[in-house]
Amino acid sequence: MDLLRSHLHKVRIPEPTNRIHKDECCVSFDTPRSEGGLYVDMVSFLGFGREYVEWNFEKTGNPVYLHIVQRRKPEPDEADRPLKKPTLLAIGVEGGFGDQEPEYDETFEIVILPDFICLPFPSVDLPEKVRLAVDKVLLAESADRKEQLAAWVADKKNISAYAMDLQQLDNGVIVPPTGWKCSKCDKTENLWLNLTDGMILCGRKLWDGSGGNNHAIEHYEQTKYPLAVKLGTITADLEAADVFSYPEDDSVEDPLLAQHLSHFGIDFSSLQKTEMTTAERELDANTNYDWNRIQESGKDAELLFGPGYTGLANLGNSCYMASIMQVMFSIHPFISRYFEKQSLKAAFATAPADPTVDLNMQLTKLAHGLLSGKYSAPAKEGQEGIRSRMFKSVITANHPEFSSMRQQDVLEFFLHLIDRVEKANPGDRELNPFSGFKFVVEERVQCPSGKVSYNKRSDNVLSLSIPLHEATNKEQLEAFNEKKAAMNLDGKEVSNEDIVRPRVPLEACLSSFSGPEEIPDFYSTALNSKTTVTKTAGFTTFPDYLVLHMRKFVMETGWVPKKLDVYIDVPDTIDITHMRSKGLQPGEELLPEGGSGDDSAEPANPVASEDIVTQLASMGFNYLHCQKAAINTSNTGVEEAMNWLLSHMDDPDINDPISKDSRAYEPSVDEASVQTLISFGFQEDIAIKALKASGGNIEKATDWIFSHPEASTSASADSSTSNVNADDTYIPDGSGRYKLMAFVSHMGTSTHCGHYVAHVLKDGRWTIFNDSKVAVSVDLPKEMGYLYFFQRISN
């Protein structure tokens, strides 16, 4: 006790703003439930496992720790307790798929290092400062819990802005309690009652052809009557009724729903639930075939444990992150960088005072957690898996979507991860494990004059469209569609087992990228007029690791998202040697360049990103308008171009040809705002670009810069341009032969809902990583991938 009193100056009473890490070690995945418990530094409030607390003492000299040990309570017999059906398409969140958390007994003691002298807590003999400090640590929300609460945005319905003042027509409509049918077709399911005029109409047509015929939304587009309720979801519990707001494009709450229903003679207290809500229908649709197939549910799979076979517990819609990280830590650059050549102690020694916010420390911690085998032990069902909350916190910091608890697009997260890792290791390819993913694509455009232009760009992912017309099972598809149409006439549905999906070879997807494509309305500086040109593309370098993204999500006319229900036939090895670009050939003549700085010369028209233009045009926008949108947002992305397009649709010059003065179409930028961003340390051209893409808003422009690191290297294409980053001092190249080593699959109707699973080729066998479940793959769903990872085959 005298020793403790001598160290009172090394004990701090936490303030409400302090982050208290009492749930997990900051350099390992040890917790109070681990064998050695957790030691909380009473100065920094960082937590350390038994093996690592001495490192902290050596680094800081802080001697006083609160030792927390949790031991699991015996479980009551729950064999007879019914399983609760999930109501959300999510994992690890309330209402979703998940397990009940067991209960634990906690014990505490004060420990003084370096000799691990232990003093009991609670005890009246302890100094008052120690008792007060420990009490506040125990009562405080942990840093982990605080971040969860801040990040979690529950899918609670918002009250509609149209509900309180909803106009209802006195048209005499009385809705019967049963026998409903769409007013414009014969649909008797998925029916919606418009709360303004009482029209009963069918819902949207779903991506697989089921659902309604879009009559309800078409009625809104004609009348602008905003709210509709789904018939069959109305019961005495009005909060469970499915109310949709068309102008808000979301399910909403209508506080006056009882009043609005009674207007049409509906007594809600007597109605029974006969229809699934939108959320329930989506859940049901995704918990059958795709869910079971991709997760290999029902298969008697051999569970795997040990180094490299550690699961990642779902933190609540975090499977997008887990699937990518399992793939990353299965490839040599990541294993070498953060495991073989980086010890935990070395990472901790070089980390800042708070290692929980250091990306290098948390990546090293994750690597050792996954690859050491320390946390991969058999549990009651499989393994518990490690909870990568600190890594998630640091990798998603300041990102409004990834820092939330909502599901995310795994591709977007992968690109975000590349960006963060590259920023943490600027200009050092030895320390950047993503240096082997980069490649250069060269696009060649030839106009009818015979003259050509070349444009290069670097990328880390090759995004491929899926040419459904190249399906190899067309006869089976035709027979299935005829069978499905006949069954629909009889009111029957095709079972999931009988569905025939298009099978498109991966080679066809690669050919659609590199093959000739006609581009209309291209301004040729050789002809001084708009014309149709032919564009082809190829690689100038082949990466060590080739990542292919399958564009399974497309936008149909009317902004209706659609998921292509298609299989991709992917071979174990591919050879893309023939896709290497040959560059400017003898005898080829470049298109004339615009006279740079010479106003008397007619320059080549500003070139829009064809990828952005194609995606916008596929949504039904005018091709010329799409080009202008891309140019005026500096080819920075589809979302920015779309925002520009929607706000400039009524411009009087929107249909004018693209002129040499591209700034004629660009939004004006306030010079004061530019100077403000420059004062933040950003370059002038980047500041101008960000303000244009953000409508002049400084805060949005700042966020835009951080989320578009590639913007600093983008350029307008002319007759021979390059968007290859100036700091790309090393881009790998070699053979064009690859072997498939991993893929990530998605189930669900949108990239922002559903579930992601990774399959990785490890030790000569395919392994499934499904959150905390790690097992030998029995029925490999290779044709259902969303991202495919290939590794170069060495000569």
C-alpha positions in Angstrom: 0.0 0.0 0.0 2.9 2.4 0.7 4.3 1.6 -2.8 0.9 2.5 -4.3 0.8 5.8 -2.3 4.3 6.7 -3.7 2.8 6.3 -7.2 -0.3 8.4 -6.7 1.0 11.1 -9.0 0.9 8.3 -11.7 -2.9 7.8 -11.2 -5.3 10.0 -13.1 -9.0 10.5 -12.5 -10.7 10.2 -15.9 -12.6 13.1 -17.4 -15.9 12.5 -19.3 -14.0 13.2 -22.6 -11.3 10.6 -22.0 -11.4 7.4 -24.1 -11.2 4.4 -21.7 -10.1 1.2 -23.4 -11.3 -1.4 -20.9 -12.7 -3.9 -23.4 -9.6 -4.9 -25.4 -5.8 -4.7 -25.6 -4.6 -2.0 -27.9 -1.8 -4.2 -29.4 -3.5 -7.6 -29.4 -7.0 -9.1 -29.2 -6.7 -10.0 -25.5 -9.8 -9.0 -23.5 -10.8 -9.3 -19.8 -12.1 -12.7 -20.9 -8.6 -13.9 -22.0 -6.6 -16.1 -19.6 -4.5 -13.2 -18.2 -7.3 -10.7 -18.2 -6.8 -7.0 -19.2 -4.6 -4.3 -17.5 -5.9 -0.7 -17.8 -3.2 1.9 -17.5 -4.4 4.4 -14.9 -2.8 7.3 -16.7 -3.5 6.8 -20.4 -6.5 4.4 -19.8 -5.2 2.1 -22.5 -5.8 -1.6 -22.1 -3.1 -4.3 -22.4 -3.0 -8.1 -22.2 -0.7 -9.9 -19.8 2.0 -10.4 -22.4 2.1 -6.8 -23.5 1.5 -4.7 -20.3 5.3 -4.7 -19.6 5.9 -3.1 -23.0 3.8 -0.2 -21.9 5.6 0.1 -18.6 9.0 0.1 -20.4 7.7 2.8 -22.9 5.8 5.1 -20.4 7.0 4.2 -16.9 3.3 4.1 -15.8 3.2 1.6 -12.9 -0.4 1.5 -11.7 -3.0 -0.7 -13.5 -6.5 -1.8 -13.0 -6.7 -5.6 -13.7 -10.0 -6.7 -15.0 -10.9 -10.4 -15.3 -14.2 -11.8 -16.7 -15.2 -15.4 -16.4 -18.3 -16.9 -18.2 -21.2 -17.8 -16.0 -22.8 -21.3 -16.4 -25.5 -21.1 -19.0 -29.1 -22.1 -18.2 -30.6 -24.9 -20.3 -32.0 -23.1 -23.5 -32.7 -26.1 -25.5 -36.5 -25.5 -25.4 -36.2 -21.8 -26.1 -37.5 -21.0 -29.6 -35.2 -19.2 -32.0 -36.3 -15.7 -32.8 -36.8 -15.1 -36.5 -34.6 -12.2 -37.8 -36.4 -9.1 -39.0 -33.4 -7.3 -40.5 -31.1 -8.3 -43.3 -28.1 -7.8 -41.1 -25.7 -9.7 -38.9 -24.7 -8.9 -35.3 -27.4 -6.2 -34.8 -30.7 -6.2 -33.0 -33.3 -7.8 -35.2 -30.7 -9.4 -37.4 -28.9 -12.7 -37.5 -26.8 -13.2 -34.4 -26.2 -15.0 -31.1 -27.2 -14.0 -27.6 -24.3 -12.7 -25.6 -23.5 -14.9 -22.6 -23.2 -13.4 -19.1 -19.8 -13.0 -17.2 -18.6 -12.6 -13.6 -16.1 -9.7 -13.2 -13.3 -9.4 -10.7 -10.9 -6.5 -10.2 -7.6 -5.7 -8.5 -4.9 -3.0 -8.5 -1.6 -4.2 -10.0 1.7 -2.3 -9.6 4.5 -3.0 -12.1 7.2 -4.1 -12.7 6.7 -6.8 -10.0 3.0 -7.3 -10.5 2.2 -6.5 -6.9 -1.6 -7.1 -6.5 -4.0 -5.2 -4.2 -7.7 -6.1 -3.9 -10.4 -3.9 -5.2 -12.8 -2.7 -3.8 -11.1 -2.0 -0.5 -11.5 0.8 2.0 -7.7 0.6 2.6 -7.0 2.0 -0.9 -6.2 5.7 -1.2 -9.2 7.8 -2.0 -7.8 9.0 -5.3 -7.3 5.4 -6.5 -10.8 4.4 -5.4 -12.3 7.4 -7.2 -10.3 6.8 -10.4 -11.2 3.1 -10.6 -14.9 3.8 -9.9 -15.0 6.3 -12.8 -13.2 3.9 -15.1 -15.7 1.1 -14.3 -18.7 3.4 -14.6 -17.6 5.1 -17.8 -18.7 3.9 -21.2 -15.7 2.2 -22.8 -14.2 3.8 -25.9 -15.4 0.8 -27.9 -18.9 1.2 -26.7 -18.9 5.0 -27.3 -17.8 4.4 -30.9 -20.5 1.8 -31.4 -23.2 4.2 -30.1 -21.9 7.0 -32.2 -21.6 4.9 -35.3 -24.9 3.0 -35.1 -27.6 4.6 -37.1 -30.6 2.4 -36.6 -32.9 1.8 -39.5 -35.7 3.6 -37.6 -38.3 5.1 -39.8 -38.4 8.9 -40.0 -41.7 10.7 -39.7 -42.7 11.7 -43.3 -42.6 15.4 -44.0 -45.9 14.9 -45.9 -47.9 13.1 -43.2 -49.1 15.9 -41.0 -50.6 18.0 -43.9 -51.5 15.1 -46.2 -54.4 16.1 -48.6 -57.1 13.4 -48.9 -59.7 13.7 -51.6 -63.4 13.5 -50.8 -64.1 11.1 -53.7 -66.3 8.6 -51.9 -63.8 5.8 -52.1 -64.4 3.0 -49.6 -61.8 0.3 -49.4 -63.1 -3.2 -48.6 -61.3 -5.4 -45.9 -60.4 -8.1 -48.5 -60.5 -8.9 -52.2 -58.1 -6.2 -53.3 -56.8 -6.0 -56.9 -54.6 -3.5 -58.7 -56.8 -0.9 -60.5 -54.7 -1.2 -63.7 -53.8 -5.0 -63.9 -54.7 -8.3 -62.4 -52.1 -8.3 -59.6 -53.6 -9.3 -56.2 -50.4 -9.2 -54.2 -47.8 -6.4 -53.4 -50.6 -3.9 -53.5 -50.4 -0.3 -52.3 -53.2 2.1 -51.2 -52.5 5.7 -52.1 -53.5 7.7 -49.0 -54.6 10.7 -51.1 -57.1 9.3 -53.5 -57.6 5.7 -52.4 -56.3 4.1 -55.5 -55.1 0.5 -55.1 -52.1 -0.2 -57.3 -49.3 -2.8 -57.6 -45.7 -2.2 -56.5 -42.4 -2.1 -58.3 -41.1 -4.8 -60.5 -38.2 -6.4 -58.7 -34.8 -7.2 -60.2 -35.7 -10.8 -60.9 -39.0 -10.0 -62.7 -41.2 -10.7 -59.7 -43.2 -8.1 -57.7 -45.6 -5.7 -59.4 -45.9 -3.8 -62.6 -44.8 -0.4 -61.3 -48.4 1.0 -61.4 -48.2 2.6 -57.9 -45.0 4.6 -58.7 -46.3 5.5 -62.1 -49.5 6.9 -60.4 -47.3 9.0 -58.1 -45.3 10.3 -61.1 -48.6 11.4 -62.7 -50.3 12.8 -59.6 -47.5 13.6 -57.2 -49.7 12.1 -54.4 -46.9 11.3 -51.9 -47.8 8.5 -49.5 -49.0 4.9 -49.9 -49.5 2.1 -47.5 -49.0 -1.6 -48.3 -52.2 -3.5 -48.0 -51.8 -6.7 -46.0 -49.4 -5.0 -43.5 -52.1 -3.1 -41.7 -53.0 -4.5 -38.3 -53.9 -3.2 -34.8 -50.2 -2.5 -34.5 -50.0 0.5 -36.9 -46.3 1.0 -36.3 -45.7 -2.3 -38.2 -47.6 -1.0 -41.3 -45.4 -0.4 -44.3 -45.9 3.2 -45.4 -43.8 4.5 -48.3 -43.1 8.1 -49.3 -42.3 8.4 -53.0 -40.8 11.9 -52.9 -38.6 10.9 -49.9 -37.9 7.5 -51.6 -38.0 5.6 -48.3 -40.3 3.7 -45.9 -41.6 6.3 -43.4 -43.8 6.7 -40.3 -47.2 8.3 -40.6 -48.3 9.4 -37.1 -51.9 10.1 -38.5 -52.2 6.7 -40.3 -55.3 5.7 -38.3 -57.0 8.9 -39.4 -55.8 8.6 -43.0 -57.1 5.0 -43.2 -60.5 5.8 -41.6 -61.0 8.3 -44.4 -61.4 5.4 -46.8 -63.5 3.4 -44.3 -60.7 1.1 -43.1 -61.0 -0.2 -39.5 -57.4 -1.2 -38.9 -58.1 -2.9 -35.6 -60.0 -5.7 -37.3 -57.4 -6.4 -40.1 -55.0 -9.3 -40.1 -51.4 -9.3 -41.5 -51.4 -11.1 -44.8 -48.4 -9.5 -46.6 -44.8 -9.1 -45.9 -43.4 -5.6 -45.4 -40.7 -4.4 -47.9 -38.0 -5.3 -45.4 -39.4 -8.7 -44.7 -39.8 -9.5 -48.4 -36.1 -8.5 -49.0 -35.1 -10.6 -46.0 -37.1 -13.6 -47.2 -35.7 -13.3 -50.8 -32.2 -13.3 -49.6 -32.3 -16.0 -46.9 -33.1 -18.7 -49.4 -31.1 -19.7 -52.5 -28.3 -17.1 -52.8 -27.8 -16.9 -49.0 -27.5 -20.7 -48.7 -25.5 -21.2 -51.8 -22.8 -18.6 -51.2 -22.5 -19.4 -47.5 -22.5 -23.1 -48.3 -25.2 -23.6 -45.7 -26.3 -27.1 -45.0 -22.9 -28.5 -46.0 -21.1 -30.8 -43.7 -17.9 -28.7 -43.9 -14.7 -29.4 -42.0 -14.0 -26.4 -39.6 -10.5 -25.1 -39.7 -8.4 -23.6 -36.9 -4.8 -22.4 -36.4 -2.5 -19.8 -38.1 -4.2 -18.2 -41.1 -7.6 -19.7 -40.2 -8.8 -17.2 -37.7 -12.4 -15.8 -38.1 -13.5 -12.2 -37.8 -16.6 -11.7 -35.6 -19.3 -9.6 -37.2 -19.4 -6.2 -35.6 -22.8 -5.4 -37.1 -22.9 -5.3 -40.9 -19.1 -5.5 -41.0 -18.8 -8.5 -43.3 -17.7 -6.2 -46.2 -14.6 -5.3 -44.2 -14.0 -8.9 -42.9 -14.1 -10.5 -46.3 -11.6 -8.0 -47.8 -9.2 -8.3 -44.8 -9.2 -12.1 -45.0 -8.2 -11.9 -48.6 -5.6 -9.3 -48.0 -3.9 -11.3 -45.2 -3.8 -14.3 -47.5 -1.5 -12.6 -49.9 2.3 -12.4 -49.5 2.7 -8.5 -49.5 0.4 -8.1 -46.6 1.7 -11.1 -44.7 5.3 -9.9 -45.2 4.7 -6.2 -44.4 2.6 -6.6 -41.2 3.5 -10.0 -39.9 6.8 -11.5 -41.0 8.7 -8.2 -41.0 6.8 -6.3 -38.4 6.6 -7.5 -34.8 3.9 -6.2 -32.4 6.5 -4.8 -30.1 8.3 -2.9 -32.9 4.9 -1.5 -34.1 4.0 -0.4 -30.5 7.4 1.1 -29.9 7.1 3.4 -33.0 3.3 4.1 -32.5 2.2 7.5 -31.1 1.0 7.9 -27.5 -2.4 6.5 -28.5 -1.7 3.4 -30.6 -5.5 2.8 -31.1 -5.5 5.6 -33.7 -2.4 4.5 -35.6 -3.1 2.6 -38.8 0.3 0.8 -38.9 -0.2 -0.5 -35.3 -3.8 -1.6 -35.9 -2.9 -3.4 -39.2 0.0 -5.1 -37.5 -2.3 -6.1 -34.6 -4.9 -7.5 -37.1 -2.2 -9.4 -39.0 -0.9 -11.1 -35.8 -4.4 -11.7 -34.7 -5.3 -13.5 -37.9 -2.0 -15.2 -38.7 -0.6 -16.2 -35.3 -3.3 -18.8 -34.6 -3.5 -17.5 -31.0 -7.2 -16.7 -31.3 -8.2 -19.6 -33.5 -9.3 -22.2 -31.1 -12.4 -24.5 -31.2 -15.4 -23.1 -29.3 -18.9 -24.3 -28.7 -19.8 -23.7 -32.4 -16.7 -23.3 -34.6 -14.7 -20.4 -33.2 -15.6 -17.0 -31.7 -13.4 -15.0 -34.0 -11.6 -11.8 -33.2 -13.4 -8.5 -33.0 -11.5 -5.9 -35.1 -13.2 -2.8 -33.6 -10.0 -0.8 -33.3 -9.0 -1.4 -36.8 -12.5 -0.6 -38.1 -12.4 2.7 -36.0 -9.0 3.8 -37.5 -9.6 2.7 -41.1 -13.0 4.3 -41.3 -12.2 7.5 -39.3 -13.8 10.6 -40.8 -15.6 8.6 -43.5 -19.4 9.2 -43.0 -20.4 5.8 -44.4 -17.7 3.3 -43.4 -17.8 4.7 -39.8 -21.5 3.9 -39.6 -23.0 0.5 -38.7 -24.7 0.2 -42.1 -23.7 -2.3 -44.8 -21.3 -1.0 -47.4 -20.1 -1.8 -50.9 -17.1 -4.1 -50.6 -15.5 -2.5 -53.7 -15.7 1.0 -52.2 -14.1 -0.3 -49.0 -11.3 -2.0 -50.9 -10.5 1.2 -52.8 -10.7 3.2 -49.5 -8.3 0.7 -47.9 -5.8 1.2 -50.7 -6.0 4.9 -50.4 -5.4 4.9 -46.6 -2.5 2.4 -46.8 -0.9 4.3 -49.6 -1.2 7.6 -47.7 0.4 6.0 -44.7 3.3 4.8 -46.8 3.9 7.6 -49.3 6.4 6.9 -52.0 7.7 3.7 -50.4 6.8 0.6 -52.4 8.6 -1.6 -49.9 6.2 -0.5 -47.1 3.1 -0.3 -49.4 1.7 -3.8 -49.8 -0.6 -2.5 -52.5 2.2 -1.5 -54.9 1.8 -4.8 -56.7 -1.9 -4.2 -57.5 -1.4 -1.1 -59.7 -1.5 -1.3 -63.5 -1.7 1.1 -66.4 -4.5 1.0 -69.0 -4.1 2.7 -72.4 -7.2 3.7 -74.4 -6.9 4.2 -78.2 -9.4 6.3 -80.1 -9.5 6.3 -83.9 -11.7 8.7 -85.8 -12.8 8.2 -89.5 -9.9 10.3 -90.6 -7.7 7.4 -89.7 -5.9 9.5 -87.0 -5.7 8.3 -83.4 -5.3 9.5 -79.9 -4.0 7.6 -76.8 -4.7 8.1 -73.2 -3.2 6.3 -70.2 -4.5 5.9 -66.7 -3.4 3.9 -63.7 -5.8 1.9 -61.6 -5.9 -0.9 -59.0 -9.2 -2.6 -60.0 -10.4 -3.6 -63.5 -14.2 -3.1 -63.5 -16.0 -5.3 -66.1 -19.4 -5.1 -67.6 -21.3 -8.3 -68.1 -22.5 -8.9 -71.7 -25.6 -11.0 -71.1 -25.9 -11.6 -74.8 -22.8 -13.7 -74.6 -24.5 -16.3 -72.3 -23.5 -19.9 -73.2 -26.8 -21.4 -72.2 -29.3 -19.5 -74.4 -31.4 -22.5 -75.2 -31.9 -23.4 -71.6 -32.7 -19.8 -70.8 -35.4 -19.6 -73.5 -36.9 -22.9 -72.3 -36.9 -21.7 -68.7 -38.5 -18.3 -69.6 -41.3 -20.1 -71.5 -41.9 -22.4 -68.5 -41.8 -19.4 -66.1 -44.3 -17.4 -68.2 -46.7 -20.5 -68.3 -46.4 -20.9 -64.6 -47.1 -17.2 -64.0 -50.3 -17.6 -66.0 -51.4 -20.4 -63.7 -50.5 -18.3 -60.6 -47.5 -20.5 -59.7 -44.0 -19.5 -58.9 -40.8 -21.2 -60.0 -38.8 -22.7 -57.2 -35.2 -21.5 -56.6 -33.9 -24.9 -57.5 -35.5 -24.7 -61.0 -34.3 -21.2 -61.8 -31.9 -21.1 -64.8 -29.5 -18.2 -64.8 -27.4 -16.8 -67.7 -23.9 -18.2 -67.7 -21.4 -15.7 -69.1 -17.7 -16.6 -69.6 -15.2 -14.4 -67.9 -13.4 -14.2 -71.3 -16.5 -12.4 -72.7 -16.4 -9.8 -69.9 -12.7 -9.2 -70.6 -13.4 -8.9 -74.3 -16.1 -6.3 -73.7 -13.4 -4.2 -71.9 -10.8 -4.4 -74.6 -12.9 -4.9 -77.7 -13.9 -2.1 -80.2 -16.6 0.2 -79.0 -18.2 3.0 -81.0 -18.4 6.4 -79.3 -20.8 8.9 -80.9 -20.6 12.7 -80.8 -16.8 12.8 -80.4 -15.3 16.1 -81.5 -12.5 15.3 -83.9 -9.8 17.9 -84.2 -8.8 16.3 -87.6 -12.3 16.8 -89.0 -13.2 19.9 -87.0 -16.6 18.3 -86.3 -18.4 15.7 -84.2 -18.2 12.2 -85.4 -18.4 8.6 -84.3 -15.0 7.1 -83.3 -13.9 3.6 -82.3 -12.3 3.1 -78.9 -10.2 0.1 -77.8 -8.4 -0.5 -74.5 -5.5 -2.6 -73.3 -2.9 -2.9 -70.6 0.6 -1.3 -70.8 1.6 -3.1 -67.6 0.3 -6.3 -65.9 0.1 -6.2 -62.1 1.3 -8.8 -59.7 -2.3 -9.1 -58.4 -5.2 -8.5 -60.7 -8.5 -7.6 -59.1 -11.6 -7.9 -61.3 -14.9 -6.2 -60.3 -18.1 -7.6 -61.9 -20.6 -4.9 -62.5 -23.6 -6.9 -61.3 -25.5 -3.8 -60.2 -26.9 -1.5 -62.9 -29.4 1.3 -63.1 -32.5 0.7 -65.3 -34.6 3.4 -66.9 -36.3 5.4 -64.1 -33.4 5.1 -61.7 -34.5 1.7 -60.7 -31.5 -0.3 -59.4 -31.2 -3.8 -60.8 -29.0 -6.7 -59.8 -28.0 -8.9 -62.7 -29.0 -12.5 -61.7 -26.1 -14.1 -63.6 -23.4 -16.6 -63.2 -19.8 -15.9 -64.4 -17.9 -18.9 -65.5 -14.4 -18.2 -64.1 -11.5 -20.6 -64.9 -8.8 -21.4 -62.4 -6.2 -19.7 -64.7 -6.4 -16.9 -67.2 -4.0 -15.5 -69.8 -4.5 -11.9 -70.8 -1.3 -11.5 -72.7 -3.2 -10.6 -75.8 -4.7 -7.6 -74.0 -1.4 -5.8 -73.8 -1.5 -2.4 -75.6 1.1 -1.8 -78.3 1.0 2.0 -78.1 1.5 4.3 -81.1 2.4 2.2 -84.1 4.6 3.1 -87.1 2.4 4.8 -89.7 -0.2 6.0 -87.2 -0.8 9.7 -87.0 -2.0 11.4 -83.8 -5.0 13.6 -83.8 -4.0 17.3 -83.8 -3.7 18.8 -80.4 -5.5 21.9 -79.4 -3.3 25.0 -79.6 -2.3 25.2 -76.0 -2.4 28.9 -75.1 -3.3 29.9 -78.7 -6.9 31.1 -78.8 -6.9 31.2 -82.6 -6.4 27.4 -82.8 -9.3 25.0 -82.4 -8.2 22.6 -79.6 -9.3 19.1 -79.1 -12.6 19.0 -77.3 -12.2 18.4 -73.5 -12.4 14.6 -73.1 -14.9 13.1 -70.7 -14.2 9.9 -68.8 -15.9 7.2 -70.9 -16.6 5.1 -67.8 -18.6 8.0 -66.2 -20.4 8.9 -69.4 -21.3 5.3 -70.1 -22.8 4.8 -66.6 -24.8 8.0 -66.8 -26.0 7.3 -70.3 -27.1 3.8 -69.2 -29.5 5.6 -66.8 -31.2 7.3 -69.7 -29.5 10.7 -69.8 -28.6 12.4 -73.1 -25.1 11.4 -74.1 -23.9 14.9 -74.8 -25.3 16.0 -71.4 -23.3 13.2 -69.7 -20.1 14.3 -71.4 -20.6 17.8 -70.2 -21.3 16.6 -66.7 -18.1 14.5 -66.6 -16.0 17.4 -68.0 -17.4 20.0 -65.6 -16.7 17.8 -62.6 -13.1 17.0 -63.9 -13.9 13.3 -64.4 -14.0 12.8 -60.7 -16.8 10.4 -60.4 -20.4 9.3 -61.3 -22.0 10.9 -58.3 -20.4 14.3 -58.8 -21.3 14.2 -62.5 -24.8 13.2 -61.8 -25.2 16.0 -59.2 -23.9 18.5 -61.8 -26.3 17.1 -64.5 -29.4 17.3 -62.3 -28.7 20.9 -61.4 -27.9 22.0 -65.0 -30.7 20.2 -66.9 -32.4 23.5 -67.6 -29.3 25.5 -68.7 -30.1 27.3 -72.0 -26.8 26.1 -73.5 -27.0 22.5 -72.3 -27.6 21.2 -75.8 -24.8 23.3 -77.4 -21.7 21.4 -78.7 -18.7 21.1 -76.3 -16.5 24.0 -77.2 -12.8 24.6 -76.7 -13.6 26.8 -73.7 -14.7 24.1 -71.3 -14.9 26.7 -68.5 -18.0 28.1 -70.2 -19.9 25.2 -68.7 -18.2 25.1 -65.3 -19.7 26.5 -62.2 -18.1 29.7 -60.9 -15.8 29.3 -57.9 -15.5 31.9 -55.2 -11.9 33.1 -55.0 -12.2 33.5 -51.2 -13.2 29.9 -50.9 -10.3 28.8 -53.0 -7.9 30.8 -50.8 -9.5 29.3 -47.7 -8.7 25.8 -49.0 -5.2 26.8 -50.0 -4.7 28.0 -46.4 -5.6 24.5 -45.3 -2.6 23.3 -47.3 -4.3 22.1 -50.5 -3.0 23.0 -53.9 -4.9 25.6 -55.9 -6.0 23.4 -58.8 -7.3 20.7 -56.3 -9.1 23.4 -54.3 -10.9 24.7 -57.5 -11.7 21.2 -58.6 -13.2 20.3 -55.2 -15.3 23.4 -55.0 -16.7 22.8 -58.4 -17.6 19.3 -57.5 -19.2 20.4 -54.2 -21.2 23.4 -55.3 -18.8 25.9 -53.6 -19.4 24.5 -50.1 -16.0 24.6 -48.3 -16.8 21.8 -45.8 -18.1 19.5 -48.6 -15.1 20.4 -50.7 -12.7 19.4 -47.9 -14.4 16.1 -47.5 -14.3 15.7 -51.3 -10.5 16.2 -51.4 -9.9 13.5 -48.7 -12.2 11.1 -50.4 -10.8 11.7 -53.9 -7.0 11.4 -53.5 -6.7 10.5 -57.2 -8.0 14.0 -58.1 -4.5 15.5 -57.8 -3.4 13.5 -60.7 -6.3 13.6 -63.1 -6.0 15.5 -66.3 -8.0 16.3 -69.4 -7.2 14.0 -72.2 -6.0 15.3 -75.5 -4.4 13.6 -78.5 -1.8 11.8 -76.2 -2.3 12.2 -72.5 -1.5 10.3 -69.3 -3.4 10.2 -66.0 -0.7 8.0 -64.5 0.2 9.4 -61.1 3.4 11.4 -61.1 4.5 9.7 -57.9 4.0 6.2 -59.4 7.7 5.6 -59.3 7.1 1.8 -59.4 4.4 0.0 -61.3 5.0 -3.7 -61.6 4.9 -5.6 -65.0 5.4 -9.1 -66.1 3.6 -12.1 -67.5 -0.1 -11.9 -68.3 -0.9 -15.3 -66.9 -2.8 -15.5 -63.6 -4.3 -18.0 -61.3 -7.5 -17.4 -59.2 -6.6 -17.1 -55.5 -9.7 -15.6 -53.9 -13.1 -14.1 -54.6 -15.7 -12.2 -52.6 -19.4 -13.0 -53.1 -22.4 -10.9 -52.3 -26.0 -11.9 -51.6 -28.8 -9.3 -51.5 -30.5 -6.9 -53.9 -28.1 -4.0 -53.2 -24.4 -3.6 -52.3 -25.6 -1.7 -49.3 -27.6 -4.6 -47.8 -27.2 -8.3 -47.6 -24.0 -10.2 -46.8 -20.4 -10.7 -48.1 -18.4 -13.9 -47.9 -14.8 -14.6 -48.9 -13.4 -17.8 -50.4 -9.6 -18.1 -50.5 -7.3 -20.7 -52.0 -5.0 -21.7 -49.0 -2.6 -24.6 -48.7 -3.9 -26.1 -51.9 -7.6 -26.1 -50.9 -10.5 -23.6 -51.0 -11.5 -22.1 -47.7 -14.6 -20.2 -46.9 -14.3 -17.2 -44.5 -17.8 -16.3 -43.4 -17.3 -13.9 -40.5 -16.2 -16.1 -37.6 -16.8 -19.3 -39.5 -13.7 -20.7 -41.2 -14.1 -24.0 -43.0 -13.1 -26.1 -46.0 -15.2 -25.2 -49.0 -17.4 -28.1 -50.0 -19.5 -26.6 -52.8 -17.4 -23.7 -54.2 -19.7 -20.9 -55.6 -17.0 -19.6 -57.9 -19.6 -18.4 -60.5 -21.2 -16.1 -58.0 -18.3 -13.8 -57.2 -18.5 -10.0 -57.1 -14.7 -9.3 -56.8 -12.1 -11.8 -58.1 -8.5 -11.8 -57.0 -5.9 -13.3 -59.4 -2.2 -13.8 -58.7 0.5 -13.7 -61.4 1.9 -17.1 -62.4 5.7 -16.9 -62.3 7.5 -17.9 -65.4 
